[in-house]
């Protein structure tokens, strides 16, 4: 009897030991011995692919390992494999986290239970269809999805069975006690086969040449390891940032920091393009502003975190150039002043920024005590900066001094195509003369424009590069937008308060603009409007980008992936360089002070021509002629003594430079009390019959050439040329006067 008792105890002990199934190091009494215990006792005979066949490697270092994820969901391709490199010591969970952070298609659900059991992997997903809808619902709650941060969704227990994928067409498997579970297999270089791991990935120390494999067991039934592993192709970011526009985002406060998306001309969205290029780095907290100047992208955030308040990136590649945590205050805006200098708008003034050396400088005297700095613009002569308390500060950028202040409660300032400067108040436009600073008010008839300094953003007040017009979104109050796009014709001084309607106004909840909300494509004159859903909480996951033509007609709508983007401002690529046309003579002869108008001699396709900064780069002999550029953008040549010099003028358009040299021949000096003005133009262009030449000089010779260079016989009569017999197309006219020579293109229509 005693012998039978001990035998029973021994059999029970043996049963309990065999029943102690471990999943990722956790003892599981709920799993049946006859199915799962066999896994622990078995070895896989699946052969692995060679490391040389792995296409996507994450990390750097001398050691290599491979990660295989097998979903067993019937979707192709399954059993995906990545490579992982590292130095020092790394664990299995380190490899999963590194790959999830680098590959924006791959994400994981995890529970960190502490140092004893470490991290449990409860779910793994992969974006199969490329739609990039990455996220999870818990307990069927579609109102508040869980979005991965650095590829990871964290949960507070072994509740993995409660999660489902937002995109049901992607790879996704999760579970622990009901749906199934992820089994963990490992293979070291000395092993011929995979072994089932009874420890978790946190305890698994990788070896150089080792393999980790995660295989999902649906319905708690063991699934065989696949006979073929499929190498994952590298995650490729859209690299052509020339055709489309950027959307700078505040992003989800408290969860992740600022980001930027890119939307190409076909409506395809590349999310978090800066983070993808820069190892998942973000900007600061609440990225409120972005601008491109001289092929550099400046991102400004309100508070510092991760990369800082000011981040500078290559606008063509998104590669990080520099980042600054301290910029004098909390970030608001940035303005490129010239190729070597910028201004940082902060919560307590304007600070210098050394573009050439990438250094934050000192506070500009006279800008402190004005409260927050809003948006800033650079005309060809001055900087106009909105402030919270002092109105508009006008700064001379050559000396960095405040030379004037326009008092008032202004909310934004822009420059129009014709060069005029405009500010906006609650129900009023104010025209500011760009050089004298005289103001003229134009009341808005019925609608209003509001912003709030309590949550500053760049505002919807904007301009067209193609039409002489201004645009904005009407407001109900400081925190509620209206539903109309308003247009103001600068030439006729007329308002169209129903230019375009914001869609999605019924039924509730309606679409509302967010952040700056409205900007205009400088090349194609399309209006870009971003909206979100009114309300609070989950409503802000819904985001749209609407595109209008320049008549106010809605032509396209792009729906962004559900997420709390909180878009702040649209920024357009700067692809073109300034072009100096041939109305600027390459050589002149003068005997008295001479003025050449520079306002119309240079243009830029994707920037305001009126804002191009003109400066004297060099003068080979100031003793022969002195040279200045006055506040009217006129080149003033003052002869000093007979001789010949070469003047080089630099034209800066949004940080991009072009130069033009003029040979000046001083024949004699007749005094400086009289100014001659050199002007040249042809009109109309395009032309159908009579081409007019306008110049104050005597025309000595005129020659016209077709695009092949063949000279066309023409006759000139009173500075007019009959071109009615020419065939349609492009031509070049060369005009020689008694003081200069000019060459210009024209179109025969």
Secondary structure by P-SEA (a helix, b strand, c coil): caaaaaaaaaaaaaaaaaacccccccccccccccccccccccccccccccccccccccccccbbbbbbbbccccccccbbbbbbbbcccccaaaaaaaaaacccccccccccccccccccccbbbbbccccccccccccccccbbbbbcccbbbbcccccccccccccccbbbbbccccbbbbbbbbcccccccccccccccccccccbbbbbbbbbccccccccccbbbbbcccccccccccbbbbbbcccccccccbbbbbccccccccaaaaaaccccccccccccccccccbbbbbbccccccccbbbccccccccccccccccccccccccccccbbbbbcccbbbbbcccccccccccccccccccccbbbbcccbbbbbbccccbbbbccccccccccccccccccccccccbbbbbcccbbbbbcccccbbbbbcccccbbbbbccccccccccccccccbbbbbbbccccccccbbbbbcccccccccccccccccccccbbbbcccccccccccbbbbbbbbbccccccccbbbbbbbccccccccccccccccccccbbbbbbccccccccccccbbbbccbbbbbccccccccccccccbbbbbccccccccbbbbbccccbbbbbbcccbbbbbbbbbbccccbbbbbbbbbbcccccccbbbbbbbbbcccccccbbbbbccccccbbbbbccccbbbbbcccccccccccccbbbbbbbbbccccccccccccc
